[in-house]
């Protein structure tokens, strides 16, 4: 399973769900600011709410 740096919304505490991935593996080399900008745009365009974090995403 690949692991890469991504922007995502983590699952709610205590849930068995998974987070919402907002960026792709191809975008993992972007700076934090660029990654966050892409994630915010995607979240807004898709009415996705929650705190966006940057970290390791495991497929």
PDB file of N, CA, C and O in Angstrom:
ATOM      1  N   UNK A   1       0.845  -1.180   0.000  1.00  0.00           N
ATOM      2  CA  UNK A   1       0.000   0.000   0.000  1.00  0.00           C
ATOM      3  C   UNK A   1       0.892   1.245   0.000  1.00  0.00           C
ATOM      4  O   UNK A   1       1.739   1.407   0.879  1.00  0.00           O
ATOM      5  N   UNK A   2       0.699   2.117  -0.984  1.00  0.00           N
ATOM      6  CA  UNK A   2       1.525   3.321  -1.021  1.00  0.00           C
ATOM      7  C   UNK A   2       1.150   4.307   0.086  1.00  0.00           C
ATOM      8  O   UNK A   2      -0.014   4.427   0.469  1.00  0.00           O
ATOM      9  N   UNK A   3       2.150   4.996   0.579  1.00  0.00           N
ATOM     10  CA  UNK A   3       1.968   6.066   1.554  1.00  0.00           C
ATOM     11  C   UNK A   3       2.565   7.322   0.957  1.00  0.00           C
ATOM     12  O   UNK A   3       3.671   7.291   0.417  1.00  0.00           O
ATOM     13  N   UNK A   4       1.843   8.426   1.048  1.00  0.00           N
ATOM     14  CA  UNK A   4       2.353   9.689   0.523  1.00  0.00           C
ATOM     15  C   UNK A   4       1.784  10.858   1.308  1.00  0.00           C
ATOM     16  O   UNK A   4       0.782  10.730   2.012  1.00  0.00           O
ATOM     17  N   UNK A   5       2.443  11.996   1.172  1.00  0.00           N
ATOM     18  CA  UNK A   5       2.039  13.222   1.850  1.00  0.00           C
ATOM     19  C   UNK A   5       0.814  13.788   1.135  1.00  0.00           C
ATOM     20  O   UNK A   5       0.804  13.917  -0.089  1.00  0.00           O
ATOM     21  N   UNK A   6      -0.214  14.122   1.909  1.00  0.00           N
ATOM     22  CA  UNK A   6      -1.463  14.599   1.317  1.00  0.00           C
ATOM     23  C   UNK A   6      -2.192  15.532   2.270  1.00  0.00           C
ATOM     24  O   UNK A   6      -1.894  15.595   3.463  1.00  0.00           O
ATOM     25  N   UNK A   7      -3.151  16.250   1.713  1.00  0.00           N
ATOM     26  CA  UNK A   7      -4.067  17.055   2.524  1.00  0.00           C
ATOM     27  C   UNK A   7      -5.385  16.284   2.588  1.00  0.00           C
ATOM     28  O   UNK A   7      -5.884  15.804   1.570  1.00  0.00           O
ATOM     29  N   UNK A   8      -5.938  16.172   3.783  1.00  0.00           N
ATOM     30  CA  UNK A   8      -7.161  15.394   3.960  1.00  0.00           C
ATOM     31  C   UNK A   8      -7.894  15.861   5.207  1.00  0.00           C
ATOM     32  O   UNK A   8      -7.354  16.598   6.032  1.00  0.00           O
ATOM     33  N   UNK A   9      -9.134  15.414   5.322  1.00  0.00           N
ATOM     34  CA  UNK A   9      -9.922  15.659   6.524  1.00  0.00           C
ATOM     35  C   UNK A   9      -9.974  14.328   7.265  1.00  0.00           C
ATOM     36  O   UNK A   9     -10.520  13.353   6.749  1.00  0.00           O
ATOM     37  N   UNK A  10      -9.412  14.279   8.469  1.00  0.00           N
ATOM     38  CA  UNK A  10      -9.391  13.006   9.207  1.00  0.00           C
ATOM     39  C   UNK A  10     -10.797  12.587   9.643  1.00  0.00           C
ATOM     40  O   UNK A  10     -11.697  13.423   9.717  1.00  0.00           O
ATOM     41  N   UNK A  11     -10.987  11.307   9.928  1.00  0.00           N
ATOM     42  CA  UNK A  11     -12.294  10.853  10.415  1.00  0.00           C
ATOM     43  C   UNK A  11     -12.566  11.438  11.801  1.00  0.00           C
ATOM     44  O   UNK A  11     -11.645  11.805  12.531  1.00  0.00           O
ATOM     45  N   UNK A  12     -13.827  11.514  12.134  1.00  0.00           N
ATOM     46  CA  UNK A  12     -14.197  12.015  13.458  1.00  0.00           C
ATOM     47  C   UNK A  12     -13.694  11.058  14.527  1.00  0.00           C
ATOM     48  O   UNK A  12     -13.659   9.844  14.323  1.00  0.00           O
ATOM     49  N   UNK A  13     -13.308  11.614  15.662  1.00  0.00           N
ATOM     50  CA  UNK A  13     -12.803  10.796  16.772  1.00  0.00           C
ATOM     51  C   UNK A  13     -13.849   9.772  17.180  1.00  0.00           C
ATOM     52  O   UNK A  13     -15.028  10.095  17.329  1.00  0.00           O
ATOM     53  N   UNK A  14     -13.412   8.561  17.354  1.00  0.00           N
ATOM     54  CA  UNK A  14     -14.299   7.491  17.788  1.00  0.00           C
ATOM     55  C   UNK A  14     -15.071   6.816  16.674  1.00  0.00           C
ATOM     56  O   UNK A  14     -15.804   5.858  16.924  1.00  0.00           O
ATOM     57  N   UNK A  15     -14.921   7.299  15.443  1.00  0.00           N
ATOM     58  CA  UNK A  15     -15.648   6.668  14.336  1.00  0.00           C
ATOM     59  C   UNK A  15     -14.805   5.562  13.717  1.00  0.00           C
ATOM     60  O   UNK A  15     -13.586   5.527  13.886  1.00  0.00           O
ATOM     61  N   UNK A  16     -15.448   4.684  13.017  1.00  0.00           N
ATOM     62  CA  UNK A  16     -14.750   3.620  12.299  1.00  0.00           C
ATOM     63  C   UNK A  16     -14.530   4.001  10.840  1.00  0.00           C
ATOM     64  O   UNK A  16     -14.047   3.191  10.049  1.00  0.00           O
ATOM     65  N   UNK A  17     -14.885   5.241  10.482  1.00  0.00           N
ATOM     66  CA  UNK A  17     -14.771   5.698   9.105  1.00  0.00           C
ATOM     67  C   UNK A  17     -13.353   6.062   8.734  1.00  0.00           C
ATOM     68  O   UNK A  17     -12.438   6.000   9.555  1.00  0.00           O
ATOM     69  N   UNK A  18     -13.190   6.438   7.501  1.00  0.00           N
ATOM     70  CA  UNK A  18     -11.897   6.895   7.007  1.00  0.00           C
ATOM     71  C   UNK A  18     -11.997   8.383   6.733  1.00  0.00           C
ATOM     72  O   UNK A  18     -13.092   8.943   6.675  1.00  0.00           O
ATOM     73  N   UNK A  19     -10.857   9.012   6.565  1.00  0.00           N
ATOM     74  CA  UNK A  19     -10.845  10.430   6.258  1.00  0.00           C
ATOM     75  C   UNK A  19     -11.234  10.691   4.815  1.00  0.00           C
ATOM     76  O   UNK A  19     -11.475   9.766   4.039  1.00  0.00           O
ATOM     77  N   UNK A  20     -11.289  11.971   4.471  1.00  0.00           N
ATOM     78  CA  UNK A  20     -11.619  12.397   3.119  1.00  0.00           C
ATOM     79  C   UNK A  20     -10.344  12.924   2.481  1.00  0.00           C
ATOM     80  O   UNK A  20      -9.827  13.963   2.891  1.00  0.00           O
ATOM     81  N   UNK A  21      -9.841  12.225   1.493  1.00  0.00           N
ATOM     82  CA  UNK A  21      -8.628  12.617   0.792  1.00  0.00           C
ATOM     83  C   UNK A  21      -8.942  13.764  -0.158  1.00  0.00           C
ATOM     84  O   UNK A  21      -9.888  13.684  -0.942  1.00  0.00           O
ATOM     85  N   UNK A  22      -8.148  14.836  -0.089  1.00  0.00           N
ATOM     86  CA  UNK A  22      -8.406  16.008  -0.916  1.00  0.00           C
ATOM     87  C   UNK A  22      -7.340  16.256  -1.974  1.00  0.00           C
ATOM     88  O   UNK A  22      -7.571  17.032  -2.901  1.00  0.00           O
ATOM     89  N   UNK A  23      -6.205  15.629  -1.863  1.00  0.00           N
ATOM     90  CA  UNK A  23      -5.147  15.811  -2.853  1.00  0.00           C
ATOM     91  C   UNK A  23      -4.656  14.454  -3.339  1.00  0.00           C
ATOM     92  O   UNK A  23      -4.942  13.421  -2.734  1.00  0.00           O
ATOM     93  N   UNK A  24      -3.915  14.475  -4.435  1.00  0.00           N
ATOM     94  CA  UNK A  24      -3.466  13.230  -5.051  1.00  0.00           C
ATOM     95  C   UNK A  24      -1.998  12.955  -4.756  1.00  0.00           C
ATOM     96  O   UNK A  24      -1.267  13.818  -4.269  1.00  0.00           O
ATOM     97  N   UNK A  25      -1.591  11.737  -5.062  1.00  0.00           N
ATOM     98  CA  UNK A  25      -0.192  11.362  -4.890  1.00  0.00           C
ATOM     99  C   UNK A  25       0.710  12.243  -5.758  1.00  0.00           C
ATOM    100  O   UNK A  25       1.823  12.573  -5.349  1.00  0.00           O
ATOM    101  N   UNK A  26       0.249  12.622  -6.936  1.00  0.00           N
ATOM    102  CA  UNK A  26       1.029  13.477  -7.828  1.00  0.00           C
ATOM    103  C   UNK A  26       1.261  14.867  -7.235  1.00  0.00           C
ATOM    104  O   UNK A  26       2.230  15.537  -7.592  1.00  0.00           O
ATOM    105  N   UNK A  27       0.385  15.301  -6.339  1.00  0.00           N
ATOM    106  CA  UNK A  27       0.505  16.618  -5.715  1.00  0.00           C
ATOM    107  C   UNK A  27       1.334  16.585  -4.433  1.00  0.00           C
ATOM    108  O   UNK A  27       1.517  17.624  -3.798  1.00  0.00           O
ATOM    109  N   UNK A  28       1.829  15.435  -4.047  1.00  0.00           N
ATOM    110  CA  UNK A  28       2.522  15.287  -2.764  1.00  0.00           C
ATOM    111  C   UNK A  28       3.816  16.083  -2.663  1.00  0.00           C
ATOM    112  O   UNK A  28       4.317  16.291  -1.559  1.00  0.00           O
ATOM    113  N   UNK A  29       4.368  16.534  -3.783  1.00  0.00           N
ATOM    114  CA  UNK A  29       5.608  17.311  -3.749  1.00  0.00           C
ATOM    115  C   UNK A  29       5.356  18.812  -3.647  1.00  0.00           C
ATOM    116  O   UNK A  29       6.305  19.592  -3.563  1.00  0.00           O
ATOM    117  N   UNK A  30       4.094  19.223  -3.653  1.00  0.00           N
ATOM    118  CA  UNK A  30       3.773  20.644  -3.491  1.00  0.00           C
ATOM    119  C   UNK A  30       4.171  21.115  -2.092  1.00  0.00           C
ATOM    120  O   UNK A  30       4.294  20.309  -1.170  1.00  0.00           O
ATOM    121  N   UNK A  31       4.367  22.410  -1.943  1.00  0.00           N
ATOM    122  CA  UNK A  31       4.646  22.963  -0.613  1.00  0.00           C
ATOM    123  C   UNK A  31       3.387  22.832   0.242  1.00  0.00           C
ATOM    124  O   UNK A  31       2.303  22.580  -0.283  1.00  0.00           O
ATOM    125  N   UNK A  32       3.528  23.002   1.541  1.00  0.00           N
ATOM    126  CA  UNK A  32       2.364  22.944   2.430  1.00  0.00           C
ATOM    127  C   UNK A  32       1.310  23.965   2.015  1.00  0.00           C
ATOM    128  O   UNK A  32       0.121  23.649   1.980  1.00  0.00           O
ATOM    129  N   UNK A  33       1.740  25.188   1.699  1.00  0.00           N
ATOM    130  CA  UNK A  33       0.793  26.234   1.301  1.00  0.00           C
ATOM    131  C   UNK A  33       0.057  25.860   0.020  1.00  0.00           C
ATOM    132  O   UNK A  33      -1.153  26.061  -0.080  1.00  0.00           O
ATOM    133  N   UNK A  34       0.773  25.321  -0.953  1.00  0.00           N
ATOM    134  CA  UNK A  34       0.159  24.914  -2.216  1.00  0.00           C
ATOM    135  C   UNK A  34      -0.796  23.747  -2.003  1.00  0.00           C
ATOM    136  O   UNK A  34      -1.895  23.726  -2.557  1.00  0.00           O
ATOM    137  N   UNK A  35      -0.376  22.786  -1.206  1.00  0.00           N
ATOM    138  CA  UNK A  35      -1.211  21.628  -0.920  1.00  0.00           C
ATOM    139  C   UNK A  35      -2.499  22.058  -0.221  1.00  0.00           C
ATOM    140  O   UNK A  35      -3.578  21.561  -0.545  1.00  0.00           O
ATOM    141  N   UNK A  36      -2.391  22.965   0.724  1.00  0.00           N
ATOM    142  CA  UNK A  36      -3.560  23.448   1.455  1.00  0.00           C
ATOM    143  C   UNK A  36      -4.489  24.241   0.530  1.00  0.00           C
ATOM    144  O   UNK A  36      -5.710  24.142   0.651  1.00  0.00           O
ATOM    145  N   UNK A  37      -3.925  25.021  -0.387  1.00  0.00           N
ATOM    146  CA  UNK A  37      -4.734  25.794  -1.322  1.00  0.00           C
ATOM    147  C   UNK A  37      -5.552  24.858  -2.216  1.00  0.00           C
ATOM    148  O   UNK A  37      -6.746  25.078  -2.415  1.00  0.00           O
ATOM    149  N   UNK A  38      -4.918  23.826  -2.748  1.00  0.00           N
ATOM    150  CA  UNK A  38      -5.615  22.855  -3.589  1.00  0.00           C
ATOM    151  C   UNK A  38      -6.714  22.163  -2.776  1.00  0.00           C
ATOM    152  O   UNK A  38      -7.835  22.000  -3.258  1.00  0.00           O
ATOM    153  N   UNK A  39      -6.396  21.764  -1.570  1.00  0.00           N
ATOM    154  CA  UNK A  39      -7.361  21.059  -0.719  1.00  0.00           C
ATOM    155  C   UNK A  39      -8.559  21.938  -0.391  1.00  0.00           C
ATOM    156  O   UNK A  39      -9.696  21.468  -0.437  1.00  0.00           O
ATOM    157  N   UNK A  40      -8.328  23.196  -0.063  1.00  0.00           N
ATOM    158  CA  UNK A  40      -9.437  24.109   0.253  1.00  0.00           C
ATOM    159  C   UNK A  40     -10.338  24.327  -0.959  1.00  0.00           C
ATOM    160  O   UNK A  40     -11.562  24.370  -0.829  1.00  0.00           O
ATOM    161  N   UNK A  41      -9.732  24.463  -2.135  1.00  0.00           N
ATOM    162  CA  UNK A  41     -10.520  24.650  -3.357  1.00  0.00           C
ATOM    163  C   UNK A  41     -11.387  23.426  -3.627  1.00  0.00           C
ATOM    164  O   UNK A  41     -12.568  23.561  -3.950  1.00  0.00           O
ATOM    165  N   UNK A  42     -10.817  22.247  -3.500  1.00  0.00           N
ATOM    166  CA  UNK A  42     -11.559  21.016  -3.743  1.00  0.00           C
ATOM    167  C   UNK A  42     -12.671  20.826  -2.704  1.00  0.00           C
ATOM    168  O   UNK A  42     -13.787  20.433  -3.044  1.00  0.00           O
ATOM    169  N   UNK A  43     -12.357  21.106  -1.455  1.00  0.00           N
ATOM    170  CA  UNK A  43     -13.364  20.974  -0.392  1.00  0.00           C
ATOM    171  C   UNK A  43     -14.538  21.925  -0.637  1.00  0.00           C
ATOM    172  O   UNK A  43     -15.696  21.531  -0.504  1.00  0.00           O
ATOM    173  N   UNK A  44     -14.237  23.169  -0.994  1.00  0.00           N
ATOM    174  CA  UNK A  44     -15.291  24.150  -1.251  1.00  0.00           C
ATOM    175  C   UNK A  44     -16.136  23.761  -2.460  1.00  0.00           C
ATOM    176  O   UNK A  44     -17.359  23.897  -2.431  1.00  0.00           O
ATOM    177  N   UNK A  45     -15.498  23.283  -3.511  1.00  0.00           N
ATOM    178  CA  UNK A  45     -16.211  22.905  -4.729  1.00  0.00           C
ATOM    179  C   UNK A  45     -17.131  21.707  -4.512  1.00  0.00           C
ATOM    180  O   UNK A  45     -18.106  21.532  -5.243  1.00  0.00           O
ATOM    181  N   UNK A  46     -16.828  20.882  -3.512  1.00  0.00           N
ATOM    182  CA  UNK A  46     -17.605  19.670  -3.255  1.00  0.00           C
ATOM    183  C   UNK A  46     -18.384  19.715  -1.948  1.00  0.00           C
ATOM    184  O   UNK A  46     -18.876  18.688  -1.481  1.00  0.00           O
ATOM    185  N   UNK A  47     -18.499  20.907  -1.354  1.00  0.00           N
ATOM    186  CA  UNK A  47     -19.231  21.089  -0.094  1.00  0.00           C
ATOM    187  C   UNK A  47     -18.778  20.133   0.998  1.00  0.00           C
ATOM    188  O   UNK A  47     -19.594  19.587   1.740  1.00  0.00           O
ATOM    189  N   UNK A  48     -17.453  19.935   1.089  1.00  0.00           N
ATOM    190  CA  UNK A  48     -16.875  19.078   2.114  1.00  0.00           C
ATOM    191  C   UNK A  48     -16.430  19.966   3.269  1.00  0.00           C
ATOM    192  O   UNK A  48     -15.710  20.943   3.063  1.00  0.00           O
ATOM    193  N   UNK A  49     -16.853  19.634   4.474  1.00  0.00           N
ATOM    194  CA  UNK A  49     -16.511  20.438   5.639  1.00  0.00           C
ATOM    195  C   UNK A  49     -15.655  19.636   6.607  1.00  0.00           C
ATOM    196  O   UNK A  49     -15.740  18.409   6.661  1.00  0.00           O
ATOM    197  N   UNK A  50     -14.836  20.340   7.364  1.00  0.00           N
ATOM    198  CA  UNK A  50     -13.997  19.720   8.368  1.00  0.00           C
ATOM    199  C   UNK A  50     -12.620  20.344   8.360  1.00  0.00           C
ATOM    200  O   UNK A  50     -12.264  21.086   7.444  1.00  0.00           O
ATOM    201  N   UNK A  51     -11.856  20.038   9.381  1.00  0.00           N
ATOM    202  CA  UNK A  51     -10.506  20.576   9.494  1.00  0.00           C
ATOM    203  C   UNK A  51      -9.567  19.833   8.556  1.00  0.00           C
ATOM    204  O   UNK A  51      -9.459  18.608   8.614  1.00  0.00           O
ATOM    205  N   UNK A  52      -8.895  20.575   7.697  1.00  0.00           N
ATOM    206  CA  UNK A  52      -7.957  19.985   6.744  1.00  0.00           C
ATOM    207  C   UNK A  52      -6.589  19.897   7.393  1.00  0.00           C
ATOM    208  O   UNK A  52      -6.099  20.866   7.974  1.00  0.00           O
ATOM    209  N   UNK A  53      -5.977  18.724   7.288  1.00  0.00           N
ATOM    210  CA  UNK A  53      -4.637  18.511   7.824  1.00  0.00           C
ATOM    211  C   UNK A  53      -3.729  17.994   6.708  1.00  0.00           C
ATOM    212  O   UNK A  53      -4.201  17.462   5.703  1.00  0.00           O
ATOM    213  N   UNK A  54      -2.433  18.158   6.898  1.00  0.00           N
ATOM    214  CA  UNK A  54      -1.447  17.625   5.976  1.00  0.00           C
ATOM    215  C   UNK A  54      -0.651  16.563   6.727  1.00  0.00           C
ATOM    216  O   UNK A  54      -0.159  16.798   7.831  1.00  0.00           O
ATOM    217  N   UNK A  55      -0.534  15.396   6.108  1.00  0.00           N
ATOM    218  CA  UNK A  55       0.187  14.311   6.753  1.00  0.00           C
ATOM    219  C   UNK A  55       0.320  13.137   5.815  1.00  0.00           C
ATOM    220  O   UNK A  55       0.038  13.250   4.622  1.00  0.00           O
ATOM    221  N   UNK A  56       0.748  12.009   6.348  1.00  0.00           N
ATOM    222  CA  UNK A  56       0.903  10.806   5.541  1.00  0.00           C
ATOM    223  C   UNK A  56      -0.458  10.151   5.307  1.00  0.00           C
ATOM    224  O   UNK A  56      -1.231   9.934   6.240  1.00  0.00           O
ATOM    225  N   UNK A  57      -0.726   9.845   4.049  1.00  0.00           N
ATOM    226  CA  UNK A  57      -1.969   9.167   3.669  1.00  0.00           C
ATOM    227  C   UNK A  57      -1.592   7.769   3.197  1.00  0.00           C
ATOM    228  O   UNK A  57      -0.697   7.618   2.365  1.00  0.00           O
ATOM    229  N   UNK A  58      -2.254   6.762   3.711  1.00  0.00           N
ATOM    230  CA  UNK A  58      -1.997   5.377   3.322  1.00  0.00           C
ATOM    231  C   UNK A  58      -3.172   4.897   2.471  1.00  0.00           C
ATOM    232  O   UNK A  58      -4.321   4.921   2.912  1.00  0.00           O
ATOM    233  N   UNK A  59      -2.874   4.467   1.264  1.00  0.00           N
ATOM    234  CA  UNK A  59      -3.909   3.961   0.360  1.00  0.00           C
ATOM    235  C   UNK A  59      -4.515   2.693   0.900  1.00  0.00           C
ATOM    236  O   UNK A  59      -5.406   2.119   0.275  1.00  0.00           O
TER     237      UNK A  59
END
